[in-house]
Amino acid sequence: MDTIRAVLVPVNAECREVELPVDENGSCGAALKGIVGERAVNVSQELPDKSLGDAVCVYVNAEGRAACPANRAIWATQEMADEDRKSPFTGQTVVAGDPADVLYGDFVVVGYDPYEGTECSLSDKEVQDVVDLFSGRGGPYSGVSALGYMECMKPDPKLREQDEWNNESSQIDEFICYKKDEAALYNQRLEDEYSNSYDDSWQNSYDDTEW
């Protein structure tokens, strides 16, 4: 039986090469499903640009976090930030150097032949690129570390409530100051009008006085 050279990236373990059997149509779909689950989906577009090139497919379990443990972290690059990639953790544009996403469960990386539109064996360079990407900082336990990091980065609800209260209090203080200034101006205007009215009245009384 023919096989395809691929790289398996297991949870909490180092990458390793595997041979995926292909069927009579040249597809390794059955073998992929046997490793990642019945719903295998290609997420190569989620990786940093040029990290593995265009001729690879990264197959993971489509149910992700709902069905699988955290595996590898995908770290954001400046290019991803410039492209306004959104973080699934914050909903905001990713920050270079921070986790951009997490891949869940065991996953498999295979080559892709754009001319035939089918999976194919990885080249020596592609195998090494995969191992490099999912080792070191992106190696075993990096997914768990990334989730912990993003959890720590979330603002404390109490602090957020305090910030909201401080902001509201500041707005109230500004409104009170505005009303005080408005009242002071109004009182000054009344006082000026009263003073002018009194001066006119006194002057008229003086003019009409007979000595």
C-alpha positions in Angstrom: 0.0 0.0 0.0 1.3 3.4 -0.8 1.9 5.9 2.0 2.5 9.6 2.5 5.3 11.1 4.6 3.8 13.3 7.3 4.6 14.7 10.7 2.5 13.9 13.7 2.3 16.6 16.4 1.0 14.8 19.5 -0.2 16.5 22.7 2.6 16.9 25.3 5.1 15.1 23.1 7.8 15.9 20.5 7.0 15.8 16.8 7.7 12.6 14.9 7.5 11.5 11.3 4.7 9.0 10.3 3.7 7.3 7.2 0.0 7.7 6.3 -1.5 4.9 4.1 -3.5 6.2 1.1 -6.5 4.6 -0.6 -7.0 3.7 -4.2 -7.8 7.3 -4.9 -4.6 8.6 -3.4 -6.4 10.0 -0.3 -5.1 9.7 3.2 -8.4 10.9 4.7 -9.2 7.7 6.5 -5.7 7.6 8.1 -6.0 11.3 9.2 -9.4 10.7 10.8 -7.9 7.7 12.7 -5.4 10.1 14.3 -7.2 13.5 14.8 -10.8 12.4 14.8 -13.8 12.0 12.5 -14.0 15.7 11.7 -10.5 16.7 10.4 -10.1 20.2 9.2 -7.2 22.0 7.6 -6.1 25.1 9.6 -2.9 25.9 7.8 -4.2 29.4 7.0 -4.2 30.2 10.7 -0.4 29.8 10.9 2.0 32.8 10.6 2.6 33.6 7.0 5.5 31.8 5.4 6.1 29.7 8.5 5.4 26.5 6.5 4.8 27.8 3.0 1.7 27.2 0.9 2.3 23.5 0.1 1.3 22.0 3.5 -2.0 21.1 5.2 -2.3 21.1 9.0 -5.2 18.8 10.0 -6.7 19.1 13.5 -9.9 18.0 15.1 -12.7 20.4 14.1 -14.2 20.3 17.6 -11.1 21.9 19.0 -11.2 22.9 22.7 -14.6 21.3 23.2 -13.3 17.8 22.6 -9.5 17.9 22.8 -6.8 19.1 25.3 -4.6 22.0 24.4 -1.6 21.1 22.3 0.6 23.8 20.6 0.5 27.6 20.8 0.6 29.7 17.7 2.6 32.9 18.4 1.7 36.1 16.7 4.1 37.8 14.4 4.3 41.4 13.4 3.0 40.5 10.0 -0.1 39.0 11.6 -0.6 42.2 13.6 -0.2 44.3 10.5 -2.8 42.3 8.7 -5.2 43.0 11.6 -5.6 39.3 12.6 -8.0 39.0 15.4 -7.2 37.0 18.6 -9.8 34.4 19.6 -8.9 35.2 23.2 -9.6 39.0 23.1 -11.4 39.7 19.9 -8.8 42.4 19.3 -5.9 42.6 16.9 -3.1 40.2 17.9 0.0 41.5 19.5 3.4 40.3 18.1 4.9 37.9 20.6 1.7 37.0 22.3 -0.3 33.9 21.7 -2.4 34.2 18.5 -4.2 30.9 18.8 -4.0 27.4 20.2 -4.2 24.1 18.3 -6.0 21.3 20.2 -5.5 17.6 20.2 -3.1 15.5 18.2 -2.7 16.9 14.7 -1.0 16.0 11.5 0.9 18.0 8.9 1.1 16.7 5.3 2.2 18.1 2.0 -0.2 19.5 -0.6 0.1 19.3 -4.4 -1.8 22.3 -5.8 -1.7 20.9 -9.3 -3.3 17.6 -8.4 -5.4 19.1 -5.5 -4.4 16.2 -3.2 -2.2 15.6 -0.2 1.3 14.4 -0.8 4.5 13.6 1.1 6.5 16.3 2.9 9.9 17.2 1.6 12.9 17.0 3.9 12.9 20.8 4.3 9.1 20.9 5.0 9.6 18.2 7.7 12.3 20.3 9.3 10.2 23.4 9.1 7.3 21.7 10.9 9.6 20.3 13.6 11.1 23.8 14.1 7.7 25.5 14.3 6.3 23.1 16.8 9.4 22.7 19.0 11.0 25.1 21.5 8.6 28.0 22.3 5.9 26.3 20.2 6.7 22.8 21.5 5.0 20.5 24.0 2.9 22.2 26.7 3.0 25.5 24.8 -0.7 25.4 24.3 -1.4 25.1 28.0 1.2 27.9 28.7 -0.5 30.2 26.2 -4.0 29.6 27.7 -2.6 30.3 31.2 -0.8 33.5 30.0 -4.0 34.8 28.3 -6.0 34.0 31.4 -3.5 36.0 33.5 -3.8 38.9 31.1 -7.5 39.2 31.6 -8.4 42.3 33.7 -9.6 41.5 37.2 -13.4 41.9 37.3 -13.1 43.9 40.6 -10.5 46.2 39.1 -12.7 46.6 36.0 -15.7 47.5 38.2 -13.5 49.9 40.1 -12.3 51.5 36.9 -15.9 51.9 35.7 -16.9 53.4 39.0 -14.0 55.8 39.0 -14.9 56.8 35.5 -18.5 57.4 36.4 -17.5 59.2 39.6 -15.2 61.4 37.5 -18.0 62.2 35.1 -20.3 63.0 38.0 -17.7 65.3 39.6 -17.2 67.1 36.2 -21.0 67.6 35.9 -21.2 68.9 39.5 -18.3 71.4 38.8 -20.1 72.5 35.6 -23.3 73.1 37.5 -21.5 75.0 40.2 -19.8 77.2 37.6 -23.2 77.7 35.9 -24.9 78.6 39.2 -22.1 81.0 40.1 -22.4 82.8 36.7 -26.2 83.0 37.2 -25.9 84.4 40.7 -23.3 86.9 39.5 -25.6 88.0 36.7 -28.5 88.5 39.2 -26.3 90.4 41.5 -25.1 92.7 38.7 -28.7 93.3 37.6 -29.8 94.0 41.1 -26.8 96.4 41.6 -27.6 98.2 38.4 -31.2 98.4 39.3 -30.4 99.8 42.7 -28.1 102.4 41.4 -30.7 103.6 38.9 -33.3 103.8 41.5 -31.1 105.7 43.9 -30.0 108.1 41.2 -33.7 108.8 40.2 -34.6 109.4 43.9 -31.7 111.7 44.3 -32.7 113.7 41.2 -36.3 114.2 42.4 -35.3 115.3 45.9 -36.1 119.0 46.6 -33.8 120.8 49.1 
